[in-house]
Amino acid sequence: MTGSRGGVLELAVLGSLHETPLHGYELRKRLNTLLGMFRAFSYGSLYPCLRGLLNDGLIVEEEPPQETVLGRRSKIVYKLTAEGKERLQELLTQAGPSAWEDESFGIHFAFFRHTEAEVRLRILEGRRSRLEERLEGVRTALARTRERLDSYTLELQRHGLESVEREVRWLNELIDSERRSTTTPRAEEGNAAEPDQPQAVQEASDRAEGPETDK
């Protein structure tokens, strides 16, 4: 599958099916949740992607019993093959510039629990470098055009600048956590289970759950 968008969708589909086999509707919902956070997800692109993965032998269709209890046909379930698992691991090792971009960074990050620590760190550092370049450009442009901008456009520029600055701070926290986790010996070496959750991610999860007591 070629192209940045196709590669992102391929990774998202294979990563989702790695968690559990899914029928088309379930997969659409999962991808909408996953991809919708980072970019618009086109349902029209899903089924061509699935056909391509089927043709390449990366997924298979599992035929359920012909009829359910209600007499209706069950939905086809998509399942990852051994080749699909190998392809997923290949995609998860990619830490070059394409993994740092807005289009694909969030998807790579969503599957960090299946990604080697060294690759995670390279992606985070690359993303930070890319955003720092963007910050420099925005600050330069803002300083050059500040006097010619109306108050609303100026406020919009500031908002964009602050958003990038927040992401850079977040990346700094994640990078520090990743570095600490790679230098701290594990209690049980040789156990290649899921990586420890970085503190920044844990704090974000805690905030999402909301306060335990009164408002």
N, C-alpha and C positions, 0 to 999 in steps of 0.2 A: 504494500500500500504506500503510495507516494504522497508527497506534499505535507506541509506542517499540520494543516487541519486534519488530514486523513490519519497522520501518525498519532495525533492527540486522541482522536476518537478510537483508533485501534488500541492504544494503551488503556483508555478508559473501559472499553468493552472487555478486553482480556483480563484487566485487573478486577473488574466487577465479577466476572465469571470464575475467577480464581477463588473468590470468597465462597461462592455457591452456584450451582446450576440455576438458571433463571429462564422463565418463558419470556416472550417478547415484551409483554406489557410490564412485567416486573423490571425487566432490563431498562425499558424506557423511563420508568419512574426513577430508578436508581441513577441513571445517567443525567436525568433532568436535575436531580438534586446535586450531583457531583459537578457536572459541567456548567449548570446554570449559575453556580457561584462565581464562575470565572468568565464566561462568555455565553452568548446566545447558542442554544442547542437546537439544531434542526432535526426534527423527527424524520424528515425526508432523507437524511444522510445515513440514518441508522441501518436500514435494511440493505442498501447497497454494500455497506461495510460488513454486515453479517454474511451476505452472499460471498464477498471476497474472502472472508475468513474461512467459510465453509469450503470454498474451492481450493484454498491453500492448505486445508487439512488442519487448521489451527483450532477449530471448534467442530462439534458434531451436533446433529439434531437427535434428541432422544424421543422416540415415539412412545407416548404413554398408551394405556389401554384405549381402544377405539371409542369407547363410550364411558361416560361417567355414570354415577348413580342416577342422575336425572336424564340420562339418555342422550346427552350432548357430547360431542367430541371434545376430548381434553386438548389443552394447548401444548404445542411443541415446546420442549425445553432445550435450551442451548447449554452445552457443556464443553469445558476446556479439554483438549486432548493433550497427550504428552508433548507433542510438537508445539501446541499452544502455550504450554507452561514454559518451554524453552524460549519461545519467542518473547514471552512476557519478561523473563529474566534478562534477555538481551536488551529489551527496551529500557528496563530498569537500571541497566548499567551505563546508559548514555548520560553523560554529565557535561556535554559540550554546550556551546552557546544556545542551541535550540531549546535546551531544558531550562534556560534562564528567562526566556521571553514571557510576556504576559499571557500569550496563547497557551503555553504548556507548563509553566512553572507550577501552577496550582494542582494540576493533575499528577505531576511527579510527586509533589508534596503529599497528596492524598494517599499515595502508596508507599510512603517512606518506611512503613513498618516491614515492607518486603524488600527494602533496599539496603545494600551494604553501607556501613557507617562512613567509609571513605568516600563513596559516591554521594551520599547525603551531604557531606561537608563541602564537597566540590560544587554541588548545585547551589547550596546556600551562599557560599562565597561568590560564586559567579553571579547569582541574582543580586547580591548586595553591590557588587562592582557595577553591574548594569544600571542599577538605580542611582548609584552615586554619580555616574556619568550623566544620567538624566537630570539629577538635582543641579549639577553644575550648569547644564544648559538652560534650565528653567530660571535659575537665579540670575544668570547673565542676561537672559532675555528680559526678565522682569526689571532689572536695574536699568536696562537700556530704554525700555518703553514705559516705565512707571508714570512719567509726567504726561504721557499722551493717552493714558487709559482713564476711562470713567470709573467711578467708585465701584460699580457692580462688576465690571470686568476685572478690575484690580482685586476685588474680594474673591472672585472665582479663581484667579491665578494663585492667590495666597492659599486658598482651600486645596488646590491641587498640589502645591508645594508642601503643605503640612501633611497631606496624605502620604506622599512619598517619604517624607521624613519619618513618619510613624512606622512605615514598613521597614525602613532601614534600621530603626531602633529595635523592632521586633526581630529582624534577621540577626542583629548583633546578639540578642539574648539567645536565640536558637543556636547560633554558631558557638557561643561560649558554652552552652549546655552540651552540645555535641563533642566539643573538645574535652570537656571534663569527663564525659562518659567514656571516651576512648582512652583516657589516661588513668581511670580508676579501675583497679582489678575487680572482676566479677567474683561473686561468691562461688559460682559453679562455672569454671571455664570449660569450654567445649560444648556448652549448651547453646545452640544457635537459635534460640527462641526470639520472640519479637524484641526489638530494641527497647531500652528504658525510655519512658516518655519524657522528653525535655521539659524542664520546669516551665518554660514559656508556654508550651502547649497545655500543660496541666492547669496553669493559671487561667488560660483562655477557656478551658472546659469548665472550670469552677465558676467563672464569671457567667458563662452561658447558662449554667444551672440556676443561677440567681442566689440571693441571700437566703440563709436558712431561717431567719427570724423576721421581725417586722420590717416594714418599709418606712 
